[in-house]
Amino acid sequence: MEVGVELQASADMTKVRDKSRRLGELFIQLVETHCEGMGFALASPRDAERRGSQVSFTHEHAYPIMQALIARNIIGDFRAPDILRFGFAPLYVRHVDIWDTVQALADIMTTGEWDKPQYKQRSAVT
């Protein structure tokens, strides 16, 4: 834990915030490109200064989609009624992680994996 604290304390926060912006912008661009026509709509501000280190999209089937992502060890949040929320911790999230997440999201949508019954059963914590 001390190493993590030291890493964060020594990080140039301007560079950290810049990476956070770039991660969010990349995620938006990739979702809008690779998941076009799949029902996703950007819910977060497009302006990185107003968005912070998270990006949210709405989708009619947000809950089972998020559960399918979680089953692939991609952790995001579901917010009722229809929001998929993704946070990007710039100290350890890499650009390739964004690519991998969007590839998984597109695959879940294309194959219909999100429509499996086990992903539709609501739990108290998402």
N, CA, C and O atoms as CSV, one atom per row, in Angstrom:
chain,resi,resn,atom,element,x,y,z
A,1,MET,N,N,0.824,-1.176,0.000
A,1,MET,CA,C,0.000,0.000,0.000
A,1,MET,C,C,0.877,1.252,0.000
A,1,MET,O,O,0.535,2.245,-0.642
A,2,GLU,N,N,1.989,1.215,0.704
A,2,GLU,CA,C,2.866,2.384,0.758
A,2,GLU,C,C,3.370,2.764,-0.622
A,2,GLU,O,O,3.486,3.947,-0.943
A,3,VAL,N,N,3.671,1.753,-1.445
A,3,VAL,CA,C,4.151,2.028,-2.798
A,3,VAL,C,C,3.093,2.782,-3.590
A,3,VAL,O,O,3.412,3.729,-4.308
A,4,GLY,N,N,1.829,2.366,-3.464
A,4,GLY,CA,C,0.738,3.044,-4.156
A,4,GLY,C,C,0.583,4.482,-3.713
A,4,GLY,O,O,0.347,5.369,-4.532
A,5,VAL,N,N,0.715,4.714,-2.419
A,5,VAL,CA,C,0.617,6.073,-1.882
A,5,VAL,C,C,1.779,6.913,-2.387
A,5,VAL,O,O,1.593,8.068,-2.769
A,6,GLU,N,N,2.984,6.337,-2.391
A,6,GLU,CA,C,4.159,7.059,-2.892
A,6,GLU,C,C,4.010,7.387,-4.372
A,6,GLU,O,O,4.347,8.488,-4.807
A,7,LEU,N,N,3.508,6.435,-5.140
A,7,LEU,CA,C,3.298,6.653,-6.571
A,7,LEU,C,C,2.335,7.803,-6.809
A,7,LEU,O,O,2.595,8.679,-7.634
A,8,GLN,N,N,1.235,7.798,-6.094
A,8,GLN,CA,C,0.251,8.856,-6.260
A,8,GLN,C,C,0.805,10.196,-5.798
A,8,GLN,O,O,0.573,11.218,-6.444
A,9,ALA,N,N,1.531,10.202,-4.693
A,9,ALA,CA,C,2.079,11.451,-4.167
A,9,ALA,C,C,3.115,12.049,-5.106
A,9,ALA,O,O,3.271,13.268,-5.167
A,10,SER,N,N,3.827,11.193,-5.840
A,10,SER,CA,C,4.876,11.699,-6.722
A,10,SER,C,C,4.365,12.016,-8.126
A,10,SER,O,O,5.105,12.567,-8.942
A,11,ALA,N,N,3.129,11.680,-8.412
A,11,ALA,CA,C,2.577,11.892,-9.754
A,11,ALA,C,C,2.323,13.371,-10.015
A,11,ALA,O,O,1.860,14.102,-9.139
A,12,ASP,N,N,2.634,13.796,-11.232
A,12,ASP,CA,C,2.331,15.155,-11.678
A,12,ASP,C,C,0.836,15.195,-11.991
A,12,ASP,O,O,0.390,14.596,-12.969
A,13,MET,N,N,0.071,15.891,-11.171
A,13,MET,CA,C,-1.388,15.866,-11.298
A,13,MET,C,C,-1.877,16.457,-12.620
A,13,MET,O,O,-2.957,16.096,-13.088
A,14,THR,N,N,-1.117,17.342,-13.221
A,14,THR,CA,C,-1.490,17.865,-14.536
A,14,THR,C,C,-1.445,16.742,-15.566
A,14,THR,O,O,-2.335,16.631,-16.409
A,15,LYS,N,N,-0.412,15.914,-15.496
A,15,LYS,CA,C,-0.292,14.785,-16.421
A,15,LYS,C,C,-1.345,13.720,-16.128
A,15,LYS,O,O,-1.881,13.101,-17.047
A,16,VAL,N,N,-1.636,13.511,-14.858
A,16,VAL,CA,C,-2.658,12.535,-14.482
A,16,VAL,C,C,-4.014,12.968,-15.036
A,16,VAL,O,O,-4.736,12.157,-15.614
A,17,ARG,N,N,-4.356,14.227,-14.863
A,17,ARG,CA,C,-5.642,14.737,-15.368
A,17,ARG,C,C,-5.682,14.690,-16.890
A,17,ARG,O,O,-6.720,14.381,-17.475
A,18,ASP,N,N,-4.554,14.995,-17.534
A,18,ASP,CA,C,-4.501,14.932,-18.990
A,18,ASP,C,C,-4.760,13.506,-19.473
A,18,ASP,O,O,-5.495,13.297,-20.438
A,19,LYS,N,N,-4.157,12.531,-18.802
A,19,LYS,CA,C,-4.398,11.139,-19.183
A,19,LYS,C,C,-5.859,10.771,-18.951
A,19,LYS,O,O,-6.457,10.064,-19.762
A,20,SER,N,N,-6.429,11.242,-17.859
A,20,SER,CA,C,-7.835,10.983,-17.568
A,20,SER,C,C,-8.717,11.498,-18.704
A,20,SER,O,O,-9.633,10.805,-19.149
A,21,ARG,N,N,-8.441,12.701,-19.166
A,21,ARG,CA,C,-9.201,13.280,-20.286
A,21,ARG,C,C,-9.075,12.408,-21.534
A,21,ARG,O,O,-10.063,12.093,-22.198
A,22,ARG,N,N,-7.825,12.026,-21.833
A,22,ARG,CA,C,-7.581,11.226,-23.038
A,22,ARG,C,C,-8.270,9.864,-22.965
A,22,ARG,O,O,-8.809,9.387,-23.964
A,23,LEU,N,N,-8.255,9.238,-21.788
A,23,LEU,CA,C,-8.935,7.950,-21.629
A,23,LEU,C,C,-10.435,8.093,-21.877
A,23,LEU,O,O,-11.033,7.279,-22.581
A,24,GLY,N,N,-11.035,9.121,-21.303
A,24,GLY,CA,C,-12.464,9.354,-21.489
A,24,GLY,C,C,-12.814,9.648,-22.932
A,24,GLY,O,O,-13.794,9.122,-23.459
A,25,GLU,N,N,-12.013,10.488,-23.575
A,25,GLU,CA,C,-12.265,10.828,-24.977
A,25,GLU,C,C,-12.127,9.600,-25.872
A,25,GLU,O,O,-12.922,9.401,-26.791
A,26,LEU,N,N,-11.111,8.776,-25.597
A,26,LEU,CA,C,-10.925,7.553,-26.376
A,26,LEU,C,C,-12.117,6.617,-26.196
A,26,LEU,O,O,-12.609,6.038,-27.165
A,27,PHE,N,N,-12.575,6.470,-24.961
A,27,PHE,CA,C,-13.708,5.584,-24.692
A,27,PHE,C,C,-14.948,6.046,-25.457
A,27,PHE,O,O,-15.621,5.239,-26.098
A,28,ILE,N,N,-15.242,7.326,-25.391
A,28,ILE,CA,C,-16.405,7.865,-26.113
A,28,ILE,C,C,-16.270,7.606,-27.610
A,28,ILE,O,O,-17.200,7.118,-28.252
A,29,GLN,N,N,-15.109,7.937,-28.156
A,29,GLN,CA,C,-14.880,7.760,-29.591
A,29,GLN,C,C,-15.048,6.298,-30.002
A,29,GLN,O,O,-15.693,6.005,-31.009
A,30,LEU,N,N,-14.470,5.387,-29.229
A,30,LEU,CA,C,-14.539,3.973,-29.589
A,30,LEU,C,C,-15.952,3.409,-29.445
A,30,LEU,O,O,-16.396,2.642,-30.300
A,31,VAL,N,N,-16.659,3.773,-28.385
A,31,VAL,CA,C,-18.038,3.289,-28.229
A,31,VAL,C,C,-18.895,3.815,-29.372
A,31,VAL,O,O,-19.674,3.066,-29.961
A,32,GLU,N,N,-18.756,5.092,-29.687
A,32,GLU,CA,C,-19.578,5.663,-30.760
A,32,GLU,C,C,-19.232,5.072,-32.125
A,32,GLU,O,O,-20.082,5.040,-33.015
A,33,THR,N,N,-18.005,4.608,-32.300
A,33,THR,CA,C,-17.594,4.005,-33.567
A,33,THR,C,C,-17.929,2.519,-33.627
A,33,THR,O,O,-18.559,2.062,-34.581
A,34,HIS,N,N,-17.512,1.767,-32.616
A,34,HIS,CA,C,-17.634,0.308,-32.653
A,34,HIS,C,C,-18.989,-0.211,-32.175
A,34,HIS,O,O,-19.328,-1.372,-32.410
A,35,CYS,N,N,-19.753,0.632,-31.517
A,35,CYS,CA,C,-21.078,0.217,-31.033
A,35,CYS,C,C,-22.182,1.055,-31.665
A,35,CYS,O,O,-23.286,1.153,-31.128
A,36,GLU,N,N,-21.877,1.650,-32.798
A,36,GLU,CA,C,-22.860,2.472,-33.509
A,36,GLU,C,C,-24.072,1.625,-33.882
A,36,GLU,O,O,-23.936,0.494,-34.349
A,37,GLY,N,N,-25.245,2.185,-33.672
A,37,GLY,CA,C,-26.473,1.493,-34.019
A,37,GLY,C,C,-26.900,0.423,-33.030
A,37,GLY,O,O,-27.844,-0.323,-33.288
A,38,MET,N,N,-26.211,0.344,-31.901
A,38,MET,CA,C,-26.522,-0.676,-30.893
A,38,MET,C,C,-27.330,-0.123,-29.721
A,38,MET,O,O,-27.574,-0.830,-28.743
A,39,GLY,N,N,-27.743,1.136,-29.820
A,39,GLY,CA,C,-28.628,1.697,-28.804
A,39,GLY,C,C,-27.971,2.496,-27.695
A,39,GLY,O,O,-28.642,2.876,-26.736
A,40,PHE,N,N,-26.679,2.760,-27.800
A,40,PHE,CA,C,-25.995,3.539,-26.765
A,40,PHE,C,C,-26.101,5.030,-27.057
A,40,PHE,O,O,-25.994,5.456,-28.207
A,41,ALA,N,N,-26.314,5.820,-26.008
A,41,ALA,CA,C,-26.337,7.282,-26.129
A,41,ALA,C,C,-25.480,7.855,-25.006
A,41,ALA,O,O,-25.614,7.457,-23.849
A,42,LEU,N,N,-24.613,8.779,-25.351
A,42,LEU,CA,C,-23.742,9.403,-24.357
A,42,LEU,C,C,-24.582,10.176,-23.348
A,42,LEU,O,O,-25.392,11.023,-23.724
A,43,ALA,N,N,-24.384,9.882,-22.069
A,43,ALA,CA,C,-25.105,10.579,-20.996
A,43,ALA,C,C,-24.215,11.598,-20.300
A,43,ALA,O,O,-24.715,12.560,-19.716
A,44,SER,N,N,-22.914,11.400,-20.355
A,44,SER,CA,C,-21.958,12.323,-19.728
A,44,SER,C,C,-21.749,13.534,-20.624
A,44,SER,O,O,-21.993,13.468,-21.829
A,45,PRO,N,N,-21.303,14.628,-20.047
A,45,PRO,CA,C,-20.925,15.757,-20.896
A,45,PRO,C,C,-19.794,15.350,-21.843
A,45,PRO,O,O,-18.874,14.636,-21.445
A,46,ARG,N,N,-19.864,15.797,-23.069
A,46,ARG,CA,C,-18.788,15.516,-24.018
A,46,ARG,C,C,-17.532,16.303,-23.639
A,46,ARG,O,O,-16.414,15.852,-23.888
A,47,ASP,N,N,-17.718,17.465,-23.044
A,47,ASP,CA,C,-16.606,18.321,-22.615
A,47,ASP,C,C,-15.897,17.675,-21.425
A,47,ASP,O,O,-16.496,17.495,-20.365
A,48,ALA,N,N,-14.629,17.329,-21.600
A,48,ALA,CA,C,-13.858,16.644,-20.556
A,48,ALA,C,C,-13.777,17.451,-19.267
A,48,ALA,O,O,-13.689,16.868,-18.187
A,49,GLU,N,N,-13.805,18.757,-19.354
A,49,GLU,CA,C,-13.732,19.593,-18.145
A,49,GLU,C,C,-14.980,19.440,-17.284
A,49,GLU,O,O,-14.922,19.636,-16.070
A,50,ARG,N,N,-16.085,19.099,-17.888
A,50,ARG,CA,C,-17.343,18.923,-17.148
A,50,ARG,C,C,-17.614,17.466,-16.797
A,50,ARG,O,O,-18.528,17.168,-16.028
A,51,ARG,N,N,-16.821,16.563,-17.359
A,51,ARG,CA,C,-17.086,15.142,-17.235
A,51,ARG,C,C,-16.343,14.489,-16.067
A,51,ARG,O,O,-16.857,13.541,-15.473
A,52,GLY,N,N,-15.180,14.960,-15.736
A,52,GLY,CA,C,-14.386,14.284,-14.714
A,52,GLY,C,C,-13.768,13.014,-15.271
A,52,GLY,O,O,-13.536,12.915,-16.476
A,53,SER,N,N,-13.500,12.048,-14.413
A,53,SER,CA,C,-12.827,10.809,-14.820
A,53,SER,C,C,-13.808,9.655,-15.006
A,53,SER,O,O,-13.481,8.504,-14.716
A,54,GLN,N,N,-14.978,9.956,-15.478
A,54,GLN,CA,C,-15.973,8.918,-15.741
A,54,GLN,C,C,-16.710,9.239,-17.028
A,54,GLN,O,O,-16.785,10.391,-17.456
A,55,VAL,N,N,-17.250,8.196,-17.632
A,55,VAL,CA,C,-18.090,8.345,-18.821
A,55,VAL,C,C,-19.306,7.447,-18.628
A,55,VAL,O,O,-19.182,6.291,-18.224
A,56,SER,N,N,-20.472,7.989,-18.920
A,56,SER,CA,C,-21.714,7.223,-18.812
A,56,SER,C,C,-22.445,7.213,-20.145
A,56,SER,O,O,-22.496,8.210,-20.866
A,57,PHE,N,N,-23.005,6.058,-20.441
A,57,PHE,CA,C,-23.866,5.895,-21.603
A,57,PHE,C,C,-25.205,5.349,-21.127
A,57,PHE,O,O,-25.269,4.607,-20.147
A,58,THR,N,N,-26.266,5.718,-21.823
A,58,THR,CA,C,-27.564,5.107,-21.550
A,58,THR,C,C,-27.793,3.985,-22.554
A,58,THR,O,O,-27.280,4.000,-23.672
A,59,HIS,N,N,-28.576,3.023,-22.115
A,59,HIS,CA,C,-29.001,1.937,-22.997
A,59,HIS,C,C,-30.226,1.294,-22.370
A,59,HIS,O,O,-30.298,1.133,-21.152
A,60,GLU,N,N,-31.173,0.934,-23.194
A,60,GLU,CA,C,-32.412,0.305,-22.731
A,60,GLU,C,C,-32.144,-0.947,-21.887
A,60,GLU,O,O,-32.908,-1.254,-20.972
A,61,HIS,N,N,-31.071,-1.660,-22.191
A,61,HIS,CA,C,-30.739,-2.905,-21.489
A,61,HIS,C,C,-29.452,-2.751,-20.673
A,61,HIS,O,O,-28.630,-3.666,-20.618
A,62,ALA,N,N,-29.289,-1.606,-20.052
A,62,ALA,CA,C,-28.049,-1.298,-19.331
A,62,ALA,C,C,-27.705,-2.334,-18.265
A,62,ALA,O,O,-26.548,-2.736,-18.145
A,63,TYR,N,N,-28.696,-2.767,-17.492
A,63,TYR,CA,C,-28.391,-3.687,-16.387
A,63,TYR,C,C,-27.771,-4.998,-16.878
A,63,TYR,O,O,-26.681,-5.344,-16.423
A,64,PRO,N,N,-28.411,-5.741,-17.783
A,64,PRO,CA,C,-27.787,-6.997,-18.216
A,64,PRO,C,C,-26.489,-6.794,-18.997
A,64,PRO,O,O,-25.607,-7.652,-18.960
A,65,ILE,N,N,-26.365,-5.681,-19.694
A,65,ILE,CA,C,-25.109,-5.396,-20.393
A,65,ILE,C,C,-23.984,-5.250,-19.377
A,65,ILE,O,O,-22.907,-5.817,-19.562
A,66,MET,N,N,-24.223,-4.494,-18.303
A,66,MET,CA,C,-23.192,-4.317,-17.284
A,66,MET,C,C,-22.864,-5.639,-16.609
A,66,MET,O,O,-21.699,-5.908,-16.314
A,67,GLN,N,N,-23.868,-6.464,-16.360
A,67,GLN,CA,C,-23.608,-7.763,-15.732
A,67,GLN,C,C,-22.751,-8.646,-16.641
A,67,GLN,O,O,-21.886,-9.374,-16.155
A,68,ALA,N,N,-22.980,-8.589,-17.939
A,68,ALA,CA,C,-22.165,-9.356,-18.886
A,68,ALA,C,C,-20.727,-8.843,-18.901
A,68,ALA,O,O,-19.790,-9.632,-19.018
A,69,LEU,N,N,-20.546,-7.529,-18.784
A,69,LEU,CA,C,-19.193,-6.971,-18.699
A,69,LEU,C,C,-18.509,-7.417,-17.412
A,69,LEU,O,O,-17.340,-7.803,-17.429
A,70,ILE,N,N,-19.229,-7.365,-16.307
A,70,ILE,CA,C,-18.668,-7.777,-15.017
A,70,ILE,C,C,-18.246,-9.248,-15.073
A,70,ILE,O,O,-17.223,-9.619,-14.496
A,71,ALA,N,N,-19.018,-10.079,-15.756
A,71,ALA,CA,C,-18.662,-11.494,-15.907
A,71,ALA,C,C,-17.339,-11.660,-16.647
A,71,ALA,O,O,-16.680,-12.693,-16.532
A,72,ARG,N,N,-16.958,-10.643,-17.403
A,72,ARG,CA,C,-15.674,-10.648,-18.115
A,72,ARG,C,C,-14.603,-9.871,-17.336
A,72,ARG,O,O,-13.557,-9.526,-17.886
A,73,ASN,N,N,-14.867,-9.607,-16.085
A,73,ASN,CA,C,-13.946,-8.861,-15.206
A,73,ASN,C,C,-13.737,-7.420,-15.649
A,73,ASN,O,O,-12.678,-6.840,-15.412
A,74,ILE,N,N,-14.738,-6.851,-16.284
A,74,ILE,CA,C,-14.738,-5.427,-16.626
A,74,ILE,C,C,-15.750,-4.789,-15.692
A,74,ILE,O,O,-16.953,-5.026,-15.803
A,75,ILE,N,N,-15.255,-3.988,-14.779
A,75,ILE,CA,C,-16.099,-3.485,-13.705
A,75,ILE,C,C,-16.532,-2.053,-13.988
A,75,ILE,O,O,-15.710,-1.152,-14.152
A,76,GLY,N,N,-17.823,-1.875,-14.039
A,76,GLY,CA,C,-18.428,-0.560,-14.164
A,76,GLY,C,C,-19.614,-0.516,-13.225
A,76,GLY,O,O,-19.802,-1.421,-12.412
A,77,ASP,N,N,-20.408,0.519,-13.329
A,77,ASP,CA,C,-21.582,0.675,-12.470
A,77,ASP,C,C,-22.836,0.750,-13.320
A,77,ASP,O,O,-22.834,1.313,-14.415
A,78,PHE,N,N,-23.901,0.176,-12.800
A,78,PHE,CA,C,-25.227,0.374,-13.370
A,78,PHE,C,C,-25.928,1.387,-12.489
A,78,PHE,O,O,-25.919,1.261,-11.264
A,79,ARG,N,N,-26.536,2.390,-13.102
A,79,ARG,CA,C,-27.335,3.375,-12.379
A,79,ARG,C,C,-28.733,3.366,-12.977
A,79,ARG,O,O,-28.912,3.591,-14.174
A,80,ALA,N,N,-29.714,3.107,-12.136
A,80,ALA,CA,C,-31.100,3.061,-12.601
A,80,ALA,C,C,-31.514,4.421,-13.161
A,80,ALA,O,O,-31.105,5.453,-12.629
A,81,PRO,N,N,-32.305,4.438,-14.207
A,81,PRO,CA,C,-32.933,3.253,-14.777
A,81,PRO,C,C,-32.152,2.615,-15.931
A,81,PRO,O,O,-32.399,1.455,-16.262
A,82,ASP,N,N,-31.206,3.352,-16.555
A,82,ASP,CA,C,-30.631,2.839,-17.806
A,82,ASP,C,C,-29.204,3.313,-18.079
A,82,ASP,O,O,-28.827,3.488,-19.238
A,83,ILE,N,N,-28.413,3.522,-17.037
A,83,ILE,CA,C,-27.076,4.103,-17.218
A,83,ILE,C,C,-25.978,3.083,-16.932
A,83,ILE,O,O,-25.989,2.391,-15.914
A,84,LEU,N,N,-25.028,3.014,-17.868
A,84,LEU,CA,C,-23.785,2.271,-17.682
A,84,LEU,C,C,-22.716,3.324,-17.403
A,84,LEU,O,O,-22.496,4.216,-18.221
A,85,ARG,N,N,-22.057,3.224,-16.263
A,85,ARG,CA,C,-21.064,4.227,-15.862
A,85,ARG,C,C,-19.702,3.566,-15.740
A,85,ARG,O,O,-19.556,2.521,-15.104
A,86,PHE,N,N,-18.705,4.192,-16.359
A,86,PHE,CA,C,-17.338,3.675,-16.351
A,86,PHE,C,C,-16.406,4.739,-15.779
A,86,PHE,O,O,-16.392,5.877,-16.246
A,87,GLY,N,N,-15.636,4.364,-14.775
A,87,GLY,CA,C,-14.659,5.267,-14.183
A,87,GLY,C,C,-13.267,4.892,-14.649
A,87,GLY,O,O,-12.950,3.712,-14.802
A,88,PHE,N,N,-12.437,5.900,-14.873
A,88,PHE,CA,C,-11.085,5.668,-15.379
A,88,PHE,C,C,-10.064,6.240,-14.405
A,88,PHE,O,O,-9.896,7.456,-14.312
A,89,ALA,N,N,-9.384,5.358,-13.682
A,89,ALA,CA,C,-8.331,5.765,-12.748
A,89,ALA,C,C,-7.032,5.863,-13.544
A,89,ALA,O,O,-6.420,4.842,-13.857
A,90,PRO,N,N,-6.610,7.069,-13.870
A,90,PRO,CA,C,-5.501,7.239,-14.804
A,90,PRO,C,C,-4.143,6.749,-14.302
A,90,PRO,O,O,-3.220,6.598,-15.101
A,91,LEU,N,N,-4.000,6.499,-13.011
A,91,LEU,CA,C,-2.715,5.996,-12.523
A,91,LEU,C,C,-2.483,4.541,-12.921
A,91,LEU,O,O,-1.338,4.095,-12.987
A,92,TYR,N,N,-3.549,3.803,-13.185
A,92,TYR,CA,C,-3.326,2.405,-13.570
A,92,TYR,C,C,-4.148,1.919,-14.758
A,92,TYR,O,O,-3.853,0.844,-15.281
A,93,VAL,N,N,-5.152,2.644,-15.207
A,93,VAL,CA,C,-5.888,2.243,-16.410
A,93,VAL,C,C,-5.076,2.667,-17.627
A,93,VAL,O,O,-4.646,3.815,-17.743
A,94,ARG,N,N,-4.878,1.713,-18.526
A,94,ARG,CA,C,-4.079,1.963,-19.728
A,94,ARG,C,C,-5.000,2.174,-20.930
A,94,ARG,O,O,-6.173,1.801,-20.903
A,95,HIS,N,N,-4.454,2.773,-21.976
A,95,HIS,CA,C,-5.242,2.976,-23.192
A,95,HIS,C,C,-5.708,1.635,-23.762
A,95,HIS,O,O,-6.822,1.537,-24.276
A,96,VAL,N,N,-4.876,0.615,-23.678
A,96,VAL,CA,C,-5.258,-0.707,-24.183
A,96,VAL,C,C,-6.440,-1.266,-23.390
A,96,VAL,O,O,-7.239,-2.027,-23.936
A,97,ASP,N,N,-6.562,-0.905,-22.123
A,97,ASP,CA,C,-7.715,-1.341,-21.327
A,97,ASP,C,C,-9.012,-0.763,-21.891
A,97,ASP,O,O,-10.052,-1.421,-21.875
A,98,ILE,N,N,-8.942,0.457,-22.385
A,98,ILE,CA,C,-10.114,1.095,-23.001
A,98,ILE,C,C,-10.489,0.338,-24.273
A,98,ILE,O,O,-11.657,0.017,-24.489
A,99,TRP,N,N,-9.500,0.057,-25.108
A,99,TRP,CA,C,-9.737,-0.703,-26.338
A,99,TRP,C,C,-10.358,-2.057,-26.012
A,99,TRP,O,O,-11.341,-2.459,-26.633
A,100,ASP,N,N,-9.784,-2.758,-25.038
A,100,ASP,CA,C,-10.292,-4.087,-24.670
A,100,ASP,C,C,-11.732,-4.020,-24.160
A,100,ASP,O,O,-12.546,-4.888,-24.474
A,101,THR,N,N,-12.039,-2.998,-23.381
A,101,THR,CA,C,-13.391,-2.839,-22.843
A,101,THR,C,C,-14.403,-2.624,-23.959
A,101,THR,O,O,-15.467,-3.242,-23.965
A,102,VAL,N,N,-14.075,-1.757,-24.895
A,102,VAL,CA,C,-15.012,-1.486,-25.994
A,102,VAL,C,C,-15.146,-2.707,-26.901
A,102,VAL,O,O,-16.234,-2.985,-27.405
A,103,GLN,N,N,-14.065,-3.426,-27.110
A,103,GLN,CA,C,-14.142,-4.653,-27.902
A,103,GLN,C,C,-15.070,-5.660,-27.217
A,103,GLN,O,O,-15.884,-6.304,-27.878
A,104,ALA,N,N,-14.946,-5.793,-25.902
A,104,ALA,CA,C,-15.824,-6.699,-25.147
A,104,ALA,C,C,-17.273,-6.228,-25.222
A,104,ALA,O,O,-18.182,-7.038,-25.405
A,105,LEU,N,N,-17.488,-4.925,-25.081
A,105,LEU,CA,C,-18.840,-4.372,-25.153
A,105,LEU,C,C,-19.472,-4.661,-26.515
A,105,LEU,O,O,-20.619,-5.100,-26.591
A,106,ALA,N,N,-18.728,-4.415,-27.579
A,106,ALA,CA,C,-19.241,-4.679,-28.925
A,106,ALA,C,C,-19.540,-6.165,-29.108
A,106,ALA,O,O,-20.540,-6.524,-29.731
A,107,ASP,N,N,-18.686,-7.023,-28.574
A,107,ASP,CA,C,-18.896,-8.465,-28.685
A,107,ASP,C,C,-20.148,-8.901,-27.925
A,107,ASP,O,O,-20.941,-9.700,-28.424
A,108,ILE,N,N,-20.315,-8.373,-26.719
A,108,ILE,CA,C,-21.502,-8.686,-25.909
A,108,ILE,C,C,-22.778,-8.291,-26.649
A,108,ILE,O,O,-23.782,-9.001,-26.597
A,109,MET,N,N,-22.726,-7.163,-27.330
A,109,MET,CA,C,-23.900,-6.700,-28.062
A,109,MET,C,C,-24.121,-7.511,-29.339
A,109,MET,O,O,-25.249,-7.904,-29.636
A,110,THR,N,N,-23.064,-7.759,-30.084
A,110,THR,CA,C,-23.171,-8.465,-31.361
A,110,THR,C,C,-23.640,-9.903,-31.180
A,110,THR,O,O,-24.458,-10.398,-31.956
A,111,THR,N,N,-23.123,-10.568,-30.160
A,111,THR,CA,C,-23.473,-11.977,-29.931
A,111,THR,C,C,-24.780,-12.142,-29.166
A,111,THR,O,O,-25.341,-13.237,-29.123
A,112,GLY,N,N,-25.268,-11.061,-28.564
A,112,GLY,CA,C,-26.469,-11.149,-27.744
A,112,GLY,C,C,-26.209,-11.731,-26.364
A,112,GLY,O,O,-27.142,-12.120,-25.660
A,113,GLU,N,N,-24.941,-11.790,-25.981
A,113,GLU,CA,C,-24.578,-12.349,-24.674
A,113,GLU,C,C,-25.323,-11.665,-23.530
A,113,GLU,O,O,-25.692,-12.315,-22.552
A,114,TRP,N,N,-25.542,-10.368,-23.648
A,114,TRP,CA,C,-26.222,-9.599,-22.603
A,114,TRP,C,C,-27.639,-10.120,-22.336
A,114,TRP,O,O,-28.201,-9.873,-21.269
A,115,ASP,N,N,-28.208,-10.833,-23.293
A,115,ASP,CA,C,-29.602,-11.272,-23.207
A,115,ASP,C,C,-29.774,-12.592,-22.444
A,115,ASP,O,O,-30.887,-13.110,-22.352
A,116,LYS,N,N,-28.691,-13.133,-21.903
A,116,LYS,CA,C,-28.782,-14.383,-21.136
A,116,LYS,C,C,-29.537,-14.137,-19.829
A,116,LYS,O,O,-29.382,-13.086,-19.208
A,117,PRO,N,N,-30.348,-15.101,-19.418
A,117,PRO,CA,C,-31.165,-14.929,-18.202
A,117,PRO,C,C,-30.363,-14.571,-16.952
A,117,PRO,O,O,-30.834,-13.779,-16.135
A,118,GLN,N,N,-29.170,-15.130,-16.783
A,118,GLN,CA,C,-28.404,-14.850,-15.560
A,118,GLN,C,C,-27.996,-13.383,-15.442
A,118,GLN,O,O,-27.731,-12.911,-14.337
A,119,TYR,N,N,-27.941,-12.664,-16.540
A,119,TYR,CA,C,-27.566,-11.249,-16.490
A,119,TYR,C,C,-28.764,-10.341,-16.228
A,119,TYR,O,O,-28.594,-9.160,-15.926
A,120,LYS,N,N,-29.955,-10.880,-16.341
A,120,LYS,CA,C,-31.166,-10.078,-16.141
A,120,LYS,C,C,-31.681,-10.124,-14.709
A,120,LYS,O,O,-32.528,-9.317,-14.326
A,121,GLN,N,N,-31.176,-11.058,-13.924
A,121,GLN,CA,C,-31.613,-11.186,-12.533
A,121,GLN,C,C,-30.960,-10.087,-11.701
A,121,GLN,O,O,-29.738,-10.034,-11.569
A,122,ARG,N,N,-31.784,-9.221,-11.150
A,122,ARG,CA,C,-31.285,-8.064,-10.402
A,122,ARG,C,C,-30.759,-8.472,-9.037
A,122,ARG,O,O,-31.364,-9.279,-8.331
A,123,SER,N,N,-29.611,-7.893,-8.680
A,123,SER,CA,C,-29.069,-8.080,-7.336
A,123,SER,C,C,-29.052,-6.729,-6.637
A,123,SER,O,O,-29.208,-5.691,-7.280
A,124,ALA,N,N,-28.866,-6.743,-5.339
A,124,ALA,CA,C,-28.902,-5.500,-4.560
A,124,ALA,C,C,-27.731,-4.592,-4.899
A,124,ALA,O,O,-27.870,-3.369,-4.886
A,125,VAL,N,N,-26.575,-5.183,-5.204
A,125,VAL,CA,C,-25.380,-4.406,-5.522
A,125,VAL,C,C,-25.014,-4.678,-6.963
A,125,VAL,O,O,-24.976,-5.829,-7.397
A,126,THR,N,N,-24.740,-3.599,-7.716
A,126,THR,CA,C,-24.390,-3.768,-9.120
A,126,THR,C,C,-22.986,-3.304,-9.340
A,126,THR,O,O,-22.487,-3.360,-10.463
